[in-house]
Amino acid sequence: MNKPTHSVSPSRQANDKLDVLEHDGRVRVLLVDFLCITWAVAIAELLRFGLDGQSLDIGSVATPYPLVSVVLDVLWWVGLGALGTRQPRIQGFGTEEYRRVTTASLWLFGGIALVSYVFQLDTARGYVAVALPLGIISLLIGRWALRKDLIHRRKSGQHLRRVLVVGGAQSAAHLARQLGAYPAAGYQPVAAYLTTSDATESWPEDLQLPVIGKGKDLEGILAAVETAAADSVAISGADVDPPTLRQLGWTLTARDIGMFMAPALTDVAGPRIHMQQLAGLPLIHVTTPNLEGLKAVAKRGFDICASLALLIILAIPMCVVAMLVKLDSSGAAMFRQTRIGRSGEVFSMLKFRSMVVDAEQQLARLTELNQGNGVLFKMKDDPRVTKVGRFIRRYSIDELPQLFNVLMGDMSLVGPRPPLPVEVETYDEFAHRRLLVKPGLTGPWQVSGRSDLSWDDSIRLDLYYVENWSMFQDMIYLLRTVRAVFAKDGAY
C-alpha cells in the first residue's frame, strides 16, 4: 500500500532552503568569532606575561592566566551571541552589526572591571588593555570579511529572502524599488499585492514586478504568499486594517514566514526614531535633528585634532604633490574656489590645481559636452586636466588641502559636499537644508559614486546626512572613504 504523501507549500520550501543557508552562515560567524577572540586573548597573554605565565589570585586560589584566558574566551564568545550580534537580519548591510559587536565587547570588559573592583582582584591591566582593543578590531575585521562574502553571495542570488510587497500602488512600488536597489540587505521582491483598487494609483510600468492580487482580505494576501513562494511579507504603509494585520501576523508566524512593516518615513535613521508602546499600539517618535551643544563641540573637537594630525603626517607628501603640480604645468600649485558653507556663508575652498590655468575660460566651449548630473559640469576626458591632475583627481589627492579648511572651521571632515554658488541658486526649500551643517571633505557623496550620481541622488544623500547625523556615522563614512578612494568610482 502506498503511503499518503503530504505536499509542501512553495513558501515552505523557500523558507526551508533559506534556513539551511542561514544555518551555514551562523556556523561561519561562530567559527570566525571564536578564532578572533582566541587570537586576541592569546596575544594579550603572551605580550603581558611571556612564556613564563602568571596566576590571578581569586580569594585564596591562584588561578593560572591560561585558564583565565579560556574563561574570558568563552564569556566573550557567549556574550556576542547574547547581545544579538549574530542575527541574520543585521548581517550584510548597515552598521548595526558592528555596533552590537563593539557594545557587547565593552559591556563584557566593563563587567570584568566591576567584578575586579568589588572582589579586589588584581587583574593585570596590561592584559586587559591589549585584549580589548585587539579583540574588537579582530572581530570587526572578521565580520567585515564575512560580510563581503555574504554580499557577493546575495548579489549572485543566494541568501535572499523572497519578499511579497503588500500595500497601496505608490507605497508598495517605492518599497519594492528600495529593496531591489540594495541586494546586500538580503531582500528580493518577487511580487506585489495591492491593497487599493483606486484607478488613480496605477502600478509603474517600468517596475518589473508582477502584481498577483488586489484587496484587503486575509485570504487574498495568504494566497498571494503561496503563489509567489514568498518567505517574507513586507507591509508598506497602513492600508491593511489592524484586525486583519494582527491575524496575518499570527498566521505567518505559524507558517514560519517573516513579516515586517515599512512605515511611511523616508530617509529617517535610527538616532531619530524611538518606539513607545501605548495600549498595544507601537508609536514611532521622530525627533528633530539637532547639531548643537555638546554634539557640535565633539564634532568640532574631532575635526581640529584629526585635521591637525593628518596635516602633520601628510606634510611632506603634500609638498611633493605641490612640486609635481608646478613642474607639470605653469601656474600656482594651489587652486582656490568659492564655495558655500554652513548657513550660506561664502568661503574659499583649497585644492591642488589639477587643470590648466585658464580652465575657467575654456569652460564655455565645453558646456555642451557635460557628462555630469545637469547642474555640475563633469567630463570624463576633460582636455583641461593636466597629466598630474588626472592622477591626483583619480585618488582624490587634489582634495587634501581642504584639511586647512577643516582646521580653520570652514569645513568639517565629514559632511555634505561643499556646493558652488550656482548650485545654491537652484536649491528649492528642502535642498537648502544641506546648509544646516558645515560641508565636508568627505561624506555620503564621496562614498556613494561621486560624479556618477544624479543630482537628485546627491541632494537626497546629503539631506539624509543632515537629518540623521551622529558621530558614529561620521566614523563609518571616514572608513568607507578609504575604500571609495581606491575604488575610483565616479572620480574624474
VMD Tcl script that draws the C-alpha trace (Angstrom):
set ca {
  {0.00 0.00 0.00}
  {1.35 3.36 -0.94}
  {1.84 5.79 1.92}
  {-0.03 9.09 1.63}
  {2.15 11.95 0.51}
  {1.94 15.39 2.04}
  {2.58 18.28 -0.30}
  {4.80 21.09 0.93}
  {3.78 24.62 0.01}
  {6.12 26.67 -2.21}
  {6.62 29.26 0.54}
  {7.57 26.48 2.99}
  {10.10 25.08 0.53}
  {11.63 28.54 0.01}
  {11.82 29.09 3.74}
  {13.45 25.70 4.35}
  {16.10 26.45 1.74}
  {16.80 29.84 3.33}
  {17.02 28.22 6.79}
  {19.76 25.91 5.55}
  {21.72 28.83 4.10}
  {21.29 30.90 7.28}
  {22.43 27.92 9.38}
  {25.62 27.68 7.32}
  {26.10 31.44 7.77}
  {25.69 31.16 11.56}
  {28.29 28.40 11.68}
  {30.78 30.60 9.83}
  {30.11 33.52 12.17}
  {30.53 31.32 15.26}
  {33.84 29.99 13.95}
  {35.22 33.40 12.95}
  {34.22 34.91 16.31}
  {35.94 32.09 18.15}
  {39.16 32.45 16.14}
  {39.25 36.26 16.53}
  {38.65 36.14 20.28}
  {41.13 33.31 20.89}
  {43.79 35.08 18.85}
  {43.34 38.39 20.66}
  {43.36 36.90 24.17}
  {46.35 34.67 23.38}
  {48.38 37.61 22.05}
  {47.43 39.70 25.11}
  {48.61 36.96 27.45}
  {51.83 36.42 25.51}
  {52.72 40.13 25.40}
  {51.91 40.69 29.07}
  {53.36 37.55 30.66}
  {55.57 35.96 28.02}
  {56.03 32.20 28.08}
  {56.54 32.01 31.85}
  {52.94 32.79 32.75}
  {51.44 34.16 35.95}
  {48.44 33.50 38.17}
  {45.45 35.56 39.23}
  {44.64 35.29 42.92}
  {40.91 34.64 43.31}
  {40.40 34.51 47.05}
  {43.00 32.04 48.27}
  {43.18 30.18 44.97}
  {45.94 31.01 42.47}
  {44.36 30.66 39.03}
  {46.84 30.49 36.13}
  {46.23 33.07 33.44}
  {45.88 30.44 30.66}
  {42.75 29.26 32.49}
  {41.61 32.87 32.91}
  {42.06 33.30 29.16}
  {39.93 30.25 28.42}
  {37.15 31.59 30.67}
  {37.42 35.01 29.01}
  {37.22 33.37 25.56}
  {34.01 31.55 26.49}
  {32.38 34.58 28.15}
  {33.22 36.82 25.19}
  {32.01 34.29 22.65}
  {28.75 33.68 24.54}
  {28.28 37.42 25.17}
  {28.37 38.17 21.46}
  {25.52 35.77 20.94}
  {23.54 37.01 23.95}
  {23.54 40.60 22.64}
  {22.24 39.52 19.23}
  {25.35 40.21 17.15}
  {24.76 37.08 15.06}
  {21.17 37.70 13.98}
  {20.84 37.21 10.20}
  {18.70 40.34 9.77}
  {21.57 42.66 10.76}
  {24.22 40.97 8.64}
  {25.31 42.22 5.25}
  {24.01 45.78 5.43}
  {24.17 48.79 7.73}
  {26.23 49.45 10.86}
  {24.06 47.70 13.46}
  {26.17 44.50 13.40}
  {29.40 46.40 14.06}
  {27.76 48.49 16.76}
  {26.49 45.42 18.59}
  {29.88 43.68 18.41}
  {31.59 46.73 19.90}
  {28.90 47.22 22.56}
  {28.96 43.56 23.63}
  {32.75 43.65 23.99}
  {32.70 46.86 26.03}
  {29.95 45.52 28.30}
  {31.96 42.36 28.95}
  {35.14 44.17 29.91}
  {33.15 46.70 31.90}
  {31.74 43.78 33.86}
  {35.23 42.38 34.35}
  {36.40 45.73 35.72}
  {33.42 45.89 38.09}
  {33.95 42.34 39.37}
  {37.67 43.01 39.83}
  {36.88 46.13 41.87}
  {34.16 44.56 44.05}
  {36.14 41.41 44.84}
  {39.51 43.23 44.85}
  {41.02 41.03 42.15}
  {44.41 42.16 40.91}
  {43.61 41.68 37.21}
  {46.61 42.62 35.07}
  {45.80 45.95 33.41}
  {48.21 45.36 30.53}
  {46.50 42.07 29.75}
  {43.10 43.74 29.55}
  {44.46 46.80 27.72}
  {45.74 44.59 24.89}
  {42.93 42.03 24.75}
  {40.04 44.52 24.49}
  {41.14 46.70 21.53}
  {42.83 43.85 19.70}
  {39.75 41.68 20.15}
  {37.34 44.37 18.94}
  {39.49 45.16 15.91}
  {39.87 41.45 15.07}
  {36.14 40.84 15.43}
  {35.25 43.81 13.25}
  {37.70 42.72 10.56}
  {36.38 39.17 10.74}
  {32.76 40.34 10.46}
  {33.73 42.64 7.59}
  {35.31 39.71 5.71}
  {32.19 37.60 6.29}
  {30.04 40.49 5.12}
  {31.99 40.83 1.86}
  {31.46 37.13 1.20}
  {27.75 37.36 2.10}
  {27.23 40.39 -0.15}
  {28.88 38.53 -3.02}
  {26.57 35.57 -2.43}
  {23.48 37.78 -2.25}
  {24.38 39.60 -5.44}
  {24.69 36.23 -7.15}
  {21.17 35.33 -5.98}
  {21.89 33.37 -2.80}
  {20.87 34.07 0.82}
  {17.99 36.25 -0.36}
  {14.57 36.42 1.26}
  {11.75 36.22 -1.27}
  {9.53 39.14 -0.36}
  {5.89 39.76 -1.21}
  {5.29 43.50 -1.04}
  {1.82 44.43 0.25}
  {0.39 47.95 0.17}
  {-1.00 50.75 -1.98}
  {0.35 51.07 -5.50}
  {2.64 54.03 -4.82}
  {3.91 52.97 -1.40}
  {4.41 49.34 -2.48}
  {6.28 50.43 -5.62}
  {8.55 52.69 -3.56}
  {9.32 49.90 -1.10}
  {9.97 47.41 -3.90}
  {12.40 49.81 -5.57}
  {14.29 50.42 -2.35}
  {14.56 46.72 -1.51}
  {15.65 45.87 -5.03}
  {18.27 48.62 -5.07}
  {20.14 47.11 -2.12}
  {20.52 43.34 -2.64}
  {23.21 43.36 0.05}
  {20.42 43.74 2.61}
  {19.16 40.28 1.65}
  {15.66 41.05 0.33}
  {14.41 40.17 -3.14}
  {10.94 41.49 -4.07}
  {9.25 38.77 -6.11}
  {5.68 40.05 -6.38}
  {3.27 42.72 -5.19}
  {-0.20 42.52 -3.69}
  {-2.09 45.82 -3.85}
  {-4.48 46.84 -1.11}
  {-6.17 49.54 -3.14}
  {-8.25 49.37 -6.29}
  {-8.17 53.12 -6.91}
  {-7.73 53.68 -10.64}
  {-5.64 56.79 -9.99}
  {-2.99 54.64 -8.32}
  {-1.60 52.64 -11.21}
  {1.35 50.29 -10.96}
  {4.51 51.81 -12.55}
  {5.18 50.27 -15.94}
  {8.96 50.44 -15.55}
  {8.89 48.30 -12.38}
  {9.36 44.71 -13.49}
  {7.44 43.15 -10.63}
  {4.21 41.17 -11.12}
  {1.05 42.20 -9.29}
  {-0.65 38.95 -8.27}
  {-3.70 40.22 -6.47}
  {-5.67 43.11 -5.04}
  {-7.79 43.61 -1.97}
  {-7.56 43.87 1.80}
  {-8.83 40.45 2.89}
  {-6.64 37.99 4.77}
  {-7.31 35.08 2.41}
  {-6.19 37.07 -0.61}
  {-2.88 38.03 0.97}
  {-2.18 34.46 2.13}
  {-2.99 33.11 -1.33}
  {-0.56 35.62 -2.84}
  {2.14 34.46 -0.41}
  {1.76 30.89 -1.66}
  {1.59 31.94 -5.31}
  {4.79 33.98 -5.01}
  {6.53 31.27 -2.92}
  {7.50 34.09 -0.57}
  {9.26 33.51 2.75}
  {8.69 37.10 3.92}
  {5.92 39.67 3.64}
  {6.62 43.41 3.64}
  {3.70 45.66 4.55}
  {4.05 49.15 3.11}
  {2.03 51.97 4.64}
  {-1.08 51.30 6.72}
  {-3.68 50.24 4.13}
  {-4.48 46.99 5.97}
  {-6.86 47.34 8.92}
  {-5.47 46.38 12.39}
  {-7.56 43.19 12.94}
  {-6.55 41.78 9.54}
  {-2.94 42.77 10.15}
  {-2.96 41.04 13.53}
  {-4.42 37.85 12.10}
  {-1.94 37.97 9.23}
  {0.94 38.17 11.68}
  {-0.35 35.16 13.64}
  {-0.89 33.08 10.51}
  {2.50 33.90 9.01}
  {4.23 33.14 12.31}
  {2.54 29.72 12.40}
  {3.86 29.09 8.89}
  {7.34 30.34 9.83}
  {7.11 33.18 7.32}
  {8.62 36.52 8.26}
  {6.71 39.78 8.27}
  {7.98 43.33 8.56}
  {6.41 46.74 8.11}
  {7.81 49.81 6.37}
  {6.23 52.96 7.83}
  {5.75 56.00 5.62}
  {9.02 57.52 6.84}
  {11.75 58.12 4.27}
  {15.40 58.98 4.93}
  {14.98 58.84 8.71}
  {17.61 56.81 10.57}
  {17.88 55.11 13.96}
  {19.13 58.01 16.15}
  {15.92 59.96 15.45}
  {13.49 57.05 15.84}
  {12.15 55.99 19.23}
  {9.47 53.37 19.86}
  {6.80 53.71 22.52}
  {4.07 51.19 23.35}
  {0.64 52.65 24.06}
  {-2.06 50.11 24.89}
  {-0.55 47.62 22.44}
  {-0.11 50.28 19.76}
  {3.50 50.91 18.71}
  {4.11 54.64 18.35}
  {7.13 55.85 16.39}
  {8.53 59.12 17.69}
  {10.69 61.06 15.24}
  {12.87 63.67 16.94}
  {14.08 66.90 15.35}
  {17.70 66.80 14.09}
  {19.95 69.00 16.20}
  {23.70 69.51 15.86}
  {24.28 71.93 18.70}
  {25.68 71.97 22.22}
  {27.91 69.04 23.20}
  {27.37 67.34 19.83}
  {28.72 70.37 17.99}
  {31.65 70.66 20.42}
  {32.51 66.97 19.98}
  {32.36 67.20 16.18}
  {34.46 70.37 16.08}
  {36.97 68.95 18.55}
  {37.39 65.83 16.44}
  {37.79 67.94 13.29}
  {40.57 70.02 14.85}
  {42.51 67.07 16.28}
  {42.15 64.83 13.22}
  {42.89 67.52 10.60}
  {45.94 68.77 12.52}
  {47.28 65.23 12.90}
  {46.72 64.48 9.20}
  {48.39 67.71 8.12}
  {51.46 66.83 10.19}
  {51.58 63.27 8.81}
  {50.95 64.33 5.21}
  {53.11 67.48 5.22}
  {55.97 66.00 3.17}
  {53.74 64.10 0.67}
  {51.66 67.25 0.14}
  {54.82 69.27 -0.55}
  {55.87 66.66 -3.10}
  {52.47 66.85 -4.81}
  {52.64 70.66 -4.90}
  {56.06 70.47 -6.52}
  {54.85 67.95 -9.14}
  {51.87 70.19 -9.98}
  {54.23 73.14 -10.51}
  {56.60 71.11 -12.68}
  {53.77 69.64 -14.79}
  {52.26 72.94 -15.92}
  {52.62 76.65 -15.33}
  {50.64 78.31 -12.58}
  {50.16 78.09 -8.83}
  {50.13 74.69 -7.11}
  {47.00 75.60 -5.15}
  {43.60 76.41 -6.60}
  {41.02 78.46 -4.69}
  {37.35 78.13 -5.50}
  {34.38 79.94 -3.98}
  {32.03 77.57 -2.18}
  {29.02 77.96 0.11}
  {29.32 76.78 3.70}
  {27.06 76.49 6.70}
  {24.12 78.93 6.77}
  {25.08 80.22 3.32}
  {28.49 81.62 4.35}
  {30.94 82.05 1.48}
  {34.48 80.67 1.81}
  {37.46 79.83 -0.41}
  {37.98 76.08 -0.72}
  {41.56 74.91 -1.32}
  {42.58 72.20 -3.76}
  {45.70 71.15 -5.59}
  {45.41 72.55 -9.11}
  {44.55 69.69 -11.46}
  {43.73 71.74 -14.58}
  {45.47 74.27 -16.77}
  {45.47 77.85 -15.52}
  {42.80 79.13 -17.95}
  {40.41 76.22 -17.28}
  {37.55 78.53 -16.30}
  {37.82 80.47 -19.56}
  {37.67 77.22 -21.58}
  {34.52 76.01 -19.81}
  {32.10 77.84 -22.14}
  {33.12 75.87 -25.24}
  {32.84 72.54 -23.37}
  {29.43 73.06 -21.76}
  {27.56 71.04 -24.36}
  {29.81 68.05 -23.60}
  {28.76 67.96 -19.94}
  {28.56 64.39 -18.60}
  {27.68 65.44 -15.08}
  {24.31 65.43 -13.37}
  {22.94 68.53 -15.09}
  {23.89 71.20 -12.55}
  {27.55 70.26 -12.12}
  {29.90 70.15 -15.09}
  {31.78 66.86 -15.30}
  {33.62 65.32 -18.21}
  {35.47 62.00 -18.09}
  {38.09 63.04 -20.66}
  {38.27 66.73 -19.86}
  {41.05 68.22 -22.05}
  {41.74 70.87 -19.39}
  {43.04 68.30 -16.89}
  {46.83 68.02 -16.68}
  {48.77 64.73 -16.51}
  {49.49 65.07 -12.80}
  {45.98 66.43 -12.31}
  {44.42 63.30 -13.77}
  {46.30 61.13 -11.27}
  {45.59 63.22 -8.18}
  {41.89 63.54 -9.11}
  {41.57 59.80 -9.57}
  {42.70 59.16 -5.99}
  {41.21 62.39 -4.54}
  {44.69 63.65 -3.65}
  {43.74 67.05 -5.03}
  {41.34 67.48 -2.08}
  {43.96 67.12 0.68}
  {44.48 70.91 1.06}
  {40.90 71.05 2.29}
  {42.33 69.85 5.60}
  {43.31 73.51 6.09}
  {39.66 74.48 5.53}
  {38.69 71.93 8.17}
  {41.27 73.27 10.62}
  {40.11 76.85 10.05}
  {36.47 75.89 10.62}
  {35.06 76.48 7.13}
  {34.54 72.75 6.60}
  {34.25 69.52 8.56}
  {35.96 66.21 7.90}
  {32.56 64.66 7.18}
  {29.52 66.45 5.79}
  {27.62 67.29 2.60}
  {29.64 68.16 -0.49}
  {30.57 71.89 -0.50}
  {28.30 73.42 -3.16}
  {29.11 76.08 -5.72}
  {27.15 79.37 -5.63}
  {25.48 78.42 -8.94}
  {24.20 75.22 -7.33}
  {22.71 77.02 -4.34}
  {20.79 79.29 -6.71}
  {18.91 76.21 -7.98}
  {18.02 74.92 -4.50}
  {14.41 74.55 -3.53}
  {13.18 74.91 0.06}
  {14.21 71.38 1.03}
  {17.64 71.37 -0.63}
  {18.57 74.44 1.46}
  {18.63 72.12 4.48}
  {22.03 70.92 3.22}
  {23.38 74.20 4.55}
  {22.37 73.47 8.15}
  {25.77 71.84 8.73}
  {29.28 72.52 7.51}
  {30.27 70.91 4.21}
  {32.69 68.02 4.47}
  {35.95 66.89 2.94}
  {34.20 63.53 2.61}
  {30.66 62.34 3.16}
  {27.78 60.47 1.54}
  {28.52 61.90 -1.92}
  {32.18 60.85 -1.76}
  {31.48 57.23 -0.80}
  {28.41 56.62 -2.98}
  {29.58 57.20 -6.54}
  {30.68 60.86 -6.66}
  {30.23 62.19 -10.20}
  {28.23 59.13 -11.30}
  {25.35 60.17 -9.02}
  {22.34 62.02 -10.37}
  {21.55 65.48 -9.00}
  {18.51 64.20 -7.12}
  {20.51 61.35 -5.56}
  {23.25 63.77 -4.49}
  {20.71 66.02 -2.77}
  {18.93 63.06 -1.15}
  {22.14 61.61 0.28}
  {23.24 64.97 1.68}
  {19.83 65.59 3.25}
  {19.92 62.13 4.81}
  {23.25 63.00 6.41}
  {21.95 66.33 7.73}
  {18.77 64.78 9.13}
  {20.48 61.80 10.81}
  {23.92 62.98 11.89}
  {25.81 61.03 14.54}
  {29.50 60.74 15.46}
  {29.38 57.00 14.83}
  {28.05 57.65 11.33}
  {30.97 60.04 10.73}
  {33.41 57.27 11.67}
  {31.75 54.91 9.19}
  {31.97 57.49 6.39}
  {35.67 58.02 7.08}
  {36.31 54.27 6.85}
  {34.25 53.97 3.68}
  {36.15 56.88 2.15}
  {39.35 54.82 2.07}
  {37.61 52.14 0.00}
  {35.94 54.73 -2.24}
  {39.25 56.44 -3.00}
  {40.91 53.24 -4.14}
  {37.80 52.07 -6.00}
  {37.91 55.33 -8.01}
  {34.18 55.12 -8.84}
  {32.95 58.42 -10.22}
  {36.34 60.10 -9.84}
  {37.11 62.15 -12.95}
}
mol new
graphics top color blue
foreach p $ca { graphics top sphere $p radius 0.5 }
foreach p [lrange $ca 0 end-1] q [lrange $ca 1 end] { graphics top cylinder $p $q radius 0.2 }
display resetview
